[in-house]
Amino acid sequence: MNGTEVKQKKEGLSEFYLLGPELNYAYVTVKEKDINSIQKLTEYLLNFAEDFPDTGTSHLVLGRLENDEGNILDTALESIEDSDGAKVDFIKIKNKNTGRLIKKPEKGEVVLIYFYYYDHATYKISAHKKIKNICLETKSFHGGWWGSNQGEAIVTKTDYPDFELFGEDSSGGGEYNLQIIFDDDECIEDTVGNKDRWIEEISRYLTEKGVLSFQFADKKLKANKEVVLSTIKYDKRAFEYADKKLKGDKEVVLAAIKQDGQALEYANEKLKADKEFVLTAVKQAGYALEYADKKLRADKKIVLAAVEQNGSALEYANEKLKTDKEIVLEAVKQYGPALEHADSSLKKDKEFMLEAVKQDGYALQHVDEKLKADKEVVLAAVKQDGYTLQYVDKKLRADKKIVLAALKQNGSALEYADEKLRADKEVVLAAVKQDGNGLQYVDKKFKKDKEVVLEAVKESGDALEYADEKLIADKEVVLAAVKQDGLALSIADESLKNDPDILAIVNKDK
């Protein structure tokens, strides 16, 4: 074996021979979603461990896979005769090309490699500097058929003076290794003897990546500040399941509320009373005001920030602040129905309510009943949002001026108009011109009225659905409908679905 040739080029050592370690391995590629709990992950491990003798494969490889994440040097198998004349397989290293033992998993997949079984000795080899120190390092597990030759590599050191060999004779039993390779080339490995730690590391990775819910993570992970901070980026709810101590950690809490202000719910009481933290939380999620300390719910700056983000946060403001016109108006501006949580005195204040419905007509839903019958307030509301006609006093729903103002903003508001007005052609035309689908709410006679139906389908082709059967078979009407929306053809009468003029328009749109 000592006569093995070592070749060299001008630039240095480029090819040499070396006994290779043998690796027995078994692996399976799975979807991340299939191992999204500790239980599932453990089941995969145990089941595969039982099947390993039948599924394992041997492969001569270079390098410790746990170090280079499945990469191996490009090699070729050859045979030589040892001192006793027996054939010995060895590896011929070819330059510095690399390849993968295990194919990189697709996005959303992981490769679980449950066992490694290395044979032979541990040795390191470094070559000429220009080759940038080709290194081979493999664990030693048992002597196997190599016996006393363990630790020897077949190279001729004297053929190149810069070549160094470090051998380590060793013996002992086999060792099983576990490895997981992710689609981003992240690799986690440990020995069977530390299976729990291996599962913990995988859990950590999957949790940080957002595959595994932090709810089911190991207790150690939940108490690990670094892990919690990382996980929060992927899982907004992670903070909820973090260790109690971390819920009082300013850095962790701040990171959590920046992702989701409502994470304030799980912070400790001290931080719930911290103005800086609460302000950050409510700016991100107004509803977080619910979890703020009582004193801060009476702080105008805090409450104002909360309602600007979410008007409904007014519900959790101090009662005194619910009488504050500035705060309530900001809440209504953001979300009209937030007026529900305002003090009753403001709901009766006409001047204030006029301002409120101009911001959001839906505020009308919660005004005092007297103001729902106030023409000035109602007119301001329906002009802002026609659909608020549904909250108007019954008498004013029969007021043509009010209804026309509502329909100008939203034609479908016709649904809430008095029956008499739904039979008024001027009103009906105003509705379908604004929203063709308002046709569904008109008096039956207008569904047969070609003028009305034409106006409706010109605005919205699918309004054809509400037209009388005779008009669905009217070519002029159907042409107008498909010009607006080609899909309206599906509603048309069968007699027109193959009409060349109509099909020409439909196909043109395609």
C-alpha positions as CSV (number, residue, x, y, z in Angstrom):
1,M,0.0,0.0,0.0
2,N,3.0,2.3,0.6
3,G,3.6,2.3,-3.1
4,T,0.5,4.2,-4.0
5,E,1.3,6.9,-6.5
6,V,0.8,10.6,-5.8
7,K,0.6,12.8,-8.9
8,Q,1.4,16.4,-9.0
9,K,1.1,19.3,-11.4
10,K,3.0,22.6,-11.6
11,E,0.3,24.3,-9.5
12,G,0.6,21.7,-6.8
13,L,-1.0,18.4,-5.8
14,S,-4.2,17.8,-7.9
15,E,-4.9,14.1,-7.6
16,F,-4.1,11.5,-4.9
17,Y,-5.4,8.2,-3.6
18,L,-6.8,7.6,-0.3
19,L,-8.7,4.9,1.6
20,G,-12.3,6.0,2.1
21,P,-14.6,5.6,5.0
22,E,-17.8,3.7,4.5
23,L,-21.1,5.2,5.3
24,N,-24.3,3.3,5.8
25,Y,-27.3,5.6,5.6
26,A,-31.0,5.8,5.2
27,Y,-33.1,8.8,4.5
28,V,-36.5,10.0,3.6
29,T,-37.8,13.2,2.1
30,V,-40.9,14.6,3.8
31,K,-43.1,17.7,3.6
32,E,-42.5,20.2,6.4
33,K,-46.2,20.2,7.1
34,D,-46.0,16.5,7.9
35,I,-43.6,17.0,10.7
36,N,-45.2,20.1,12.2
37,S,-45.5,18.7,15.7
38,I,-43.1,17.0,18.1
39,Q,-45.3,14.0,18.0
40,K,-45.2,13.6,14.3
41,L,-41.5,14.2,14.2
42,T,-40.9,11.5,16.9
43,E,-43.1,9.1,15.0
44,Y,-41.0,9.5,11.9
45,L,-37.9,8.8,13.9
46,L,-39.1,5.7,15.6
47,N,-40.7,4.2,12.5
48,F,-37.7,4.8,10.4
49,A,-35.3,3.4,13.0
50,E,-37.2,0.1,12.9
51,D,-37.0,-0.1,9.1
52,F,-33.3,0.9,8.8
53,P,-31.8,-2.5,8.2
54,D,-34.0,-3.0,5.1
55,T,-33.7,0.6,3.7
56,G,-30.0,1.4,4.5
57,T,-27.4,1.9,1.8
58,S,-23.6,1.8,1.9
59,H,-21.6,4.5,0.2
60,L,-17.9,5.3,0.1
61,V,-17.7,9.0,0.8
62,L,-15.2,11.7,1.7
63,G,-15.7,14.2,4.5
64,R,-17.9,14.4,7.6
65,L,-21.3,15.1,6.3
66,E,-22.3,16.7,9.5
67,N,-19.7,19.3,8.8
68,D,-20.2,20.0,5.1
69,E,-23.9,19.4,4.9
70,G,-24.0,16.5,2.5
71,N,-21.3,17.7,0.1
72,I,-18.7,15.2,-1.0
73,L,-15.6,15.5,-3.2
74,D,-15.9,14.1,-6.6
75,T,-14.5,10.5,-6.3
76,A,-14.0,7.3,-8.2
77,L,-13.9,3.8,-6.8
78,E,-10.9,1.6,-7.7
79,S,-9.2,-1.5,-6.3
80,I,-5.7,-2.4,-5.4
81,E,-4.0,-5.4,-3.8
82,D,-3.0,-5.2,-0.1
83,S,0.2,-6.9,1.3
84,D,-1.7,-10.2,1.5
85,G,-2.9,-10.0,-2.1
86,A,-6.5,-9.2,-1.2
87,K,-8.4,-6.7,-3.3
88,V,-9.0,-3.5,-1.4
89,D,-11.5,-0.8,-2.5
90,F,-10.2,2.8,-2.2
91,I,-11.2,6.3,-3.3
92,K,-9.4,8.3,-6.0
93,I,-9.9,12.0,-5.4
94,K,-10.4,13.8,-8.6
95,N,-9.5,17.5,-8.3
96,K,-11.8,19.6,-6.2
97,N,-15.2,19.1,-7.7
98,T,-18.1,18.6,-5.3
99,G,-21.4,16.8,-5.5
100,R,-24.2,16.1,-3.1
101,L,-24.8,12.7,-1.5
102,I,-28.3,13.7,-0.8
103,K,-30.3,15.7,-3.3
104,K,-31.3,19.2,-2.0
105,P,-35.0,19.1,-1.0
106,E,-37.6,21.1,-2.8
107,K,-39.1,24.2,-1.2
108,G,-41.3,23.2,1.8
109,E,-39.5,19.8,2.1
110,V,-36.9,18.4,4.5
111,V,-34.7,15.3,4.2
112,L,-34.6,13.3,7.4
113,I,-31.4,11.1,7.5
114,Y,-31.8,8.9,10.5
115,F,-28.6,6.9,10.6
116,Y,-24.9,7.3,9.7
117,Y,-22.6,4.4,10.2
118,Y,-18.9,5.1,9.6
119,D,-16.2,2.5,9.3
120,H,-12.4,2.7,9.5
121,A,-10.1,5.3,10.9
122,T,-10.0,9.0,11.6
123,Y,-7.6,11.0,9.5
124,K,-7.0,14.4,8.2
125,I,-5.2,15.3,5.0
126,S,-4.1,18.6,3.8
127,A,-2.5,19.3,0.4
128,H,-0.6,22.0,-1.3
129,K,-1.6,25.6,-0.4
130,K,-2.8,26.4,-3.9
131,I,-5.3,23.6,-3.5
132,K,-6.5,25.3,-0.4
133,N,-6.1,22.4,2.0
134,I,-8.2,19.6,0.9
135,C,-9.3,18.1,4.2
136,L,-10.7,14.7,5.0
137,E,-12.0,14.0,8.5
138,T,-14.1,11.0,9.4
139,K,-15.1,9.6,12.8
140,S,-13.7,6.3,13.8
141,F,-16.1,3.7,15.1
142,H,-14.7,0.2,14.9
143,G,-11.8,-1.7,13.4
144,G,-13.9,-3.9,11.2
145,W,-12.0,-5.7,8.5
146,W,-9.3,-3.0,8.5
147,G,-7.9,-4.3,11.7
148,S,-4.4,-3.1,12.5
149,N,-4.2,-0.9,9.5
150,Q,-6.7,1.5,11.0
151,G,-5.4,5.0,10.9
152,E,-3.2,4.5,7.9
153,A,-3.8,6.3,4.6
154,I,-2.1,5.2,1.4
155,V,-0.2,8.2,0.2
156,T,3.4,8.7,-0.3
157,K,4.4,11.7,1.7
158,T,7.9,11.9,0.3
159,D,6.5,12.5,-3.2
160,Y,5.5,16.0,-2.2
161,P,7.1,17.6,0.9
162,D,4.3,20.1,1.6
163,F,1.8,17.2,2.0
164,E,0.9,16.4,5.6
165,L,-0.9,13.4,7.1
166,F,-2.4,13.2,10.5
167,G,-3.5,9.8,11.5
168,E,-5.4,8.7,14.6
169,D,-5.7,5.0,15.4
170,S,-9.0,4.2,17.0
171,S,-11.4,1.4,17.6
172,G,-14.7,0.9,19.2
173,G,-18.3,0.2,18.4
174,G,-20.5,1.7,15.7
175,E,-22.2,5.0,16.2
176,Y,-25.5,6.1,14.7
177,N,-26.1,9.7,13.6
178,L,-29.2,11.7,12.8
179,Q,-29.4,14.5,10.4
180,I,-32.0,16.8,8.8
181,I,-31.4,18.9,5.7
182,F,-33.7,21.8,4.9
183,D,-34.5,23.4,1.5
184,D,-32.3,26.3,2.4
185,D,-29.3,24.1,3.1
186,E,-29.7,24.4,6.8
187,C,-28.4,21.2,8.3
188,I,-28.9,19.9,11.9
189,E,-27.1,16.8,13.1
190,D,-26.6,14.8,16.4
191,T,-26.0,11.3,17.5
192,V,-28.6,8.8,18.6
193,G,-27.4,9.1,22.1
194,N,-28.6,12.7,22.1
195,K,-31.9,12.1,20.2
196,D,-33.8,14.4,22.5
197,R,-31.4,17.2,21.8
198,W,-31.6,16.5,18.1
199,I,-35.4,16.7,18.2
200,E,-35.1,19.9,20.2
201,E,-32.8,21.4,17.5
202,I,-35.1,20.4,14.7
203,S,-38.1,21.9,16.7
204,R,-36.2,25.1,17.1
205,Y,-35.5,25.4,13.4
206,L,-39.0,24.5,12.4
207,T,-40.4,26.9,15.0
208,E,-38.2,29.8,13.9
209,K,-39.2,29.1,10.3
210,G,-42.9,29.1,11.2
211,V,-43.6,25.5,10.4
212,L,-44.0,24.2,13.9
213,S,-46.4,26.1,16.2
214,F,-44.5,27.5,19.2
215,Q,-47.3,26.2,21.4
216,F,-45.9,22.7,21.0
217,A,-42.2,23.7,21.3
218,D,-40.0,22.3,24.1
219,K,-40.0,24.2,27.4
220,K,-36.3,25.0,26.9
221,L,-37.1,26.6,23.6
222,K,-39.8,28.7,25.2
223,A,-37.4,30.0,27.8
224,N,-34.6,30.7,25.2
225,K,-34.6,34.4,24.5
226,E,-32.8,34.0,21.2
227,V,-35.3,31.4,20.0
228,V,-38.3,33.5,21.1
229,L,-37.0,36.6,19.4
230,S,-36.4,34.7,16.2
231,T,-39.8,32.9,16.3
232,I,-41.8,36.0,16.9
233,K,-40.8,37.1,13.3
234,Y,-42.7,34.1,11.9
235,D,-45.4,33.4,14.4
236,K,-47.2,36.4,15.9
237,R,-48.7,34.2,18.6
238,A,-45.3,32.9,19.8
239,F,-45.0,35.4,22.6
240,E,-48.2,33.9,24.1
241,Y,-46.4,30.6,24.7
242,A,-43.0,32.1,25.8
243,D,-41.7,31.5,29.3
244,K,-43.1,33.7,32.0
245,K,-39.7,35.4,32.6
246,L,-39.5,36.5,29.0
247,K,-42.9,38.2,29.2
248,G,-41.2,40.7,31.5
249,D,-38.2,41.1,29.2
250,K,-38.3,44.6,27.5
251,E,-36.5,43.5,24.4
252,V,-38.8,40.5,23.9
253,V,-42.0,42.3,24.7
254,L,-41.0,45.2,22.4
255,A,-40.3,42.8,19.5
256,A,-43.6,41.0,20.1
257,I,-45.8,44.1,20.1
258,K,-44.1,45.5,17.1
259,Q,-45.2,42.4,15.3
260,D,-48.7,42.4,16.9
261,G,-49.7,45.1,19.3
262,Q,-52.2,42.7,20.9
263,A,-49.3,40.7,22.2
264,L,-49.5,43.2,25.0
265,E,-52.1,40.9,26.5
266,Y,-49.3,38.4,27.5
267,A,-46.8,41.0,28.8
268,N,-46.3,41.2,32.6
269,E,-48.3,43.8,34.5
270,K,-45.3,46.1,34.9
271,L,-44.9,46.5,31.2
272,K,-48.6,46.9,30.7
273,A,-48.3,50.0,32.8
274,D,-45.3,51.3,30.8
275,K,-46.4,54.2,28.7
276,E,-43.7,53.7,26.0
277,F,-44.6,50.0,25.5
278,V,-48.3,50.6,25.5
279,L,-48.0,53.5,23.0
280,T,-46.0,51.2,20.7
281,A,-48.6,48.5,21.1
282,V,-51.7,50.6,20.3
283,K,-50.1,52.3,17.4
284,Q,-49.6,48.8,15.9
285,A,-53.1,47.5,17.0
286,G,-55.5,49.9,18.6
287,Y,-57.4,47.0,20.3
288,A,-54.3,46.5,22.4
289,L,-55.8,49.3,24.6
290,E,-57.9,46.6,26.2
291,Y,-54.8,45.1,27.9
292,A,-53.2,48.4,29.0
293,D,-53.1,49.4,32.6
294,K,-56.2,51.2,33.9
295,K,-54.3,54.4,34.3
296,L,-53.1,54.4,30.7
297,R,-56.6,53.8,29.4
298,A,-57.3,57.2,30.9
299,D,-54.3,58.8,29.2
300,K,-55.5,60.9,26.2
301,K,-52.4,60.5,24.2
302,I,-52.6,56.7,24.5
303,V,-56.3,56.5,23.7
304,L,-56.0,58.9,20.8
305,A,-53.3,56.8,19.2
306,A,-55.4,53.7,19.7
307,V,-58.6,55.0,18.1
308,E,-56.6,56.5,15.2
309,Q,-55.4,53.0,14.5
310,N,-58.8,51.3,15.2
311,G,-61.8,53.3,16.0
312,S,-63.4,50.4,17.9
313,A,-60.7,50.7,20.6
314,L,-62.9,53.5,22.0
315,E,-64.7,50.7,23.8
316,Y,-61.7,50.3,26.2
317,A,-61.1,54.0,26.9
318,N,-61.8,55.5,30.3
319,E,-65.4,56.5,30.6
320,K,-64.4,60.2,30.9
321,L,-62.6,60.1,27.6
322,K,-65.7,58.7,25.9
323,T,-67.1,62.1,26.3
324,D,-64.1,63.8,24.7
325,K,-65.2,65.1,21.3
326,E,-61.8,65.0,19.8
327,I,-61.2,61.4,20.7
328,V,-64.7,60.2,19.7
329,L,-64.5,62.1,16.4
330,E,-61.1,60.4,15.6
331,A,-62.6,57.1,16.4
332,V,-65.6,57.7,14.2
333,K,-63.4,59.0,11.4
334,Q,-61.5,55.6,11.5
335,Y,-64.6,53.5,11.9
336,G,-68.2,55.0,12.0
337,P,-69.9,52.3,14.1
338,A,-67.3,53.1,16.9
339,L,-69.8,55.7,18.0
340,E,-71.5,52.9,19.8
341,H,-69.0,53.2,22.5
342,A,-69.2,57.0,22.9
343,D,-71.0,58.6,25.9
344,S,-74.8,58.9,25.3
345,S,-74.5,62.7,25.7
346,L,-72.6,62.9,22.4
347,K,-75.1,60.7,20.6
348,K,-77.7,63.4,21.3
349,D,-75.5,66.3,20.4
350,K,-76.7,67.4,16.9
351,E,-73.8,69.6,16.1
352,F,-71.3,66.9,17.0
353,M,-73.3,64.2,15.2
354,L,-73.4,66.3,12.0
355,E,-69.6,66.3,12.1
356,A,-69.5,62.6,12.9
357,V,-71.7,61.4,10.0
358,K,-69.8,63.6,7.6
359,Q,-66.7,61.5,8.6
360,D,-68.5,58.2,8.3
361,G,-72.2,57.9,7.5
362,Y,-72.3,54.6,9.5
363,A,-72.1,56.6,12.7
364,L,-75.8,57.2,12.1
365,Q,-76.4,53.6,13.3
366,H,-75.7,54.6,16.9
367,V,-77.1,58.2,17.1
368,D,-80.0,59.0,19.3
369,E,-83.4,58.0,17.7
370,K,-84.5,61.7,17.4
371,L,-81.5,62.5,15.2
372,K,-82.3,59.5,13.0
373,A,-85.4,61.5,12.1
374,D,-83.5,64.8,11.7
375,K,-83.4,65.6,8.0
376,E,-80.2,67.6,8.2
377,V,-78.3,64.8,10.0
378,V,-79.7,62.1,7.8
379,L,-79.0,63.9,4.6
380,A,-75.4,64.4,5.6
381,A,-75.1,60.7,6.5
382,V,-76.6,59.3,3.2
383,K,-74.4,61.6,1.1
384,Q,-71.4,60.2,2.8
385,D,-72.6,56.5,2.5
386,G,-75.9,55.8,0.7
387,Y,-76.2,52.4,2.4
388,T,-76.8,54.1,5.8
389,L,-80.4,54.7,4.5
390,Q,-81.1,51.5,6.4
391,Y,-80.7,53.3,9.7
392,V,-82.9,56.3,8.8
393,D,-86.2,56.8,10.4
394,K,-89.0,55.1,8.4
395,K,-90.7,58.4,7.5
396,L,-87.5,59.8,5.9
397,R,-87.1,56.6,3.8
398,A,-90.1,57.8,2.0
399,D,-88.6,61.3,1.4
400,K,-87.6,61.5,-2.2
401,K,-84.9,64.0,-1.7
402,I,-83.3,61.8,1.0
403,V,-83.6,58.7,-1.1
404,L,-82.2,60.2,-4.3
405,A,-79.2,61.6,-2.3
406,A,-78.6,58.0,-1.0
407,L,-78.9,56.5,-4.5
408,K,-76.5,58.9,-6.0
409,Q,-73.9,57.5,-3.6
410,N,-75.0,53.9,-3.7
411,G,-77.7,52.6,-6.1
412,S,-78.2,49.4,-4.1
413,A,-79.5,51.5,-1.2
414,L,-82.8,51.3,-3.0
415,E,-83.3,48.1,-1.0
416,Y,-84.2,50.4,2.0
417,A,-86.3,52.9,0.3
418,D,-90.0,53.1,0.8
419,E,-92.1,50.8,-1.5
420,K,-93.7,53.8,-3.2
421,L,-90.3,55.1,-4.2
422,R,-89.2,51.8,-5.5
423,A,-92.1,52.1,-7.9
424,D,-91.1,55.6,-8.9
425,K,-89.3,55.5,-12.3
426,E,-87.1,58.6,-11.6
427,V,-85.9,57.0,-8.4
428,V,-85.4,53.6,-10.1
429,L,-83.4,55.0,-13.0
430,A,-81.2,56.9,-10.5
431,A,-80.5,53.7,-8.7
432,V,-79.6,51.5,-11.7
433,K,-77.5,54.1,-13.3
434,Q,-75.3,54.2,-10.2
435,D,-75.4,50.5,-9.5
436,G,-77.0,48.2,-12.1
437,N,-77.5,45.5,-9.5
438,G,-80.0,47.8,-7.8
439,L,-82.4,46.3,-10.4
440,Q,-83.1,43.5,-8.0
441,Y,-84.8,45.9,-5.6
442,V,-87.1,47.7,-8.1
443,D,-90.8,47.2,-8.4
444,K,-91.6,44.1,-10.6
445,K,-93.0,46.2,-13.4
446,F,-89.5,47.8,-14.0
447,K,-87.9,44.4,-14.5
448,K,-89.9,44.3,-17.6
449,D,-89.2,47.9,-18.6
450,K,-86.6,47.8,-21.4
451,E,-85.4,51.3,-20.7
452,V,-84.7,50.5,-17.0
453,V,-83.1,47.2,-17.7
454,L,-80.9,48.6,-20.5
455,E,-79.5,51.3,-18.1
456,A,-78.9,48.6,-15.5
457,V,-76.9,46.2,-17.8
458,K,-74.9,49.1,-19.2
459,E,-73.7,49.8,-15.7
460,S,-73.3,46.2,-14.7
461,G,-73.7,43.3,-17.2
462,D,-74.5,40.7,-14.5
463,A,-77.6,42.8,-13.6
464,L,-79.2,40.8,-16.5
465,E,-79.9,38.2,-13.9
466,Y,-82.7,40.3,-12.4
467,A,-84.4,41.2,-15.7
468,D,-87.6,39.6,-16.9
469,E,-87.3,36.5,-19.0
470,K,-88.4,38.2,-22.2
471,L,-85.6,40.8,-21.9
472,I,-83.0,38.1,-21.2
473,A,-84.0,36.9,-24.7
474,D,-83.8,40.5,-26.2
475,K,-80.7,40.8,-28.4
476,E,-80.3,44.5,-27.8
477,V,-80.4,44.0,-24.0
478,V,-78.0,41.0,-24.1
479,L,-75.6,42.9,-26.4
480,A,-75.5,45.8,-24.0
481,A,-74.9,43.3,-21.1
482,V,-72.0,41.4,-22.7
483,K,-70.3,44.6,-23.8
484,Q,-70.1,45.5,-20.2
485,D,-69.3,42.0,-19.0
486,G,-68.7,39.1,-21.3
487,L,-69.7,36.6,-18.6
488,A,-73.2,37.9,-18.8
489,L,-73.6,35.6,-21.8
490,S,-74.2,32.7,-19.3
491,I,-77.4,34.5,-18.1
492,A,-78.7,35.1,-21.6
493,D,-81.5,33.0,-23.2
494,E,-80.2,29.9,-24.9
495,S,-81.4,31.2,-28.2
496,L,-78.8,34.0,-28.1
497,K,-75.8,32.1,-26.7
498,N,-74.6,31.2,-30.2
499,D,-75.6,34.5,-31.9
500,P,-72.6,35.5,-34.0
501,D,-72.9,39.3,-33.2
502,I,-72.9,38.5,-29.5
503,L,-70.1,36.0,-29.7
504,A,-68.0,38.4,-31.6
505,I,-68.2,40.9,-28.7
506,V,-67.5,38.2,-26.1
507,N,-64.5,36.8,-28.1
508,K,-63.1,40.2,-28.7
509,D,-63.0,40.8,-24.9
510,K,-61.1,37.6,-24.5
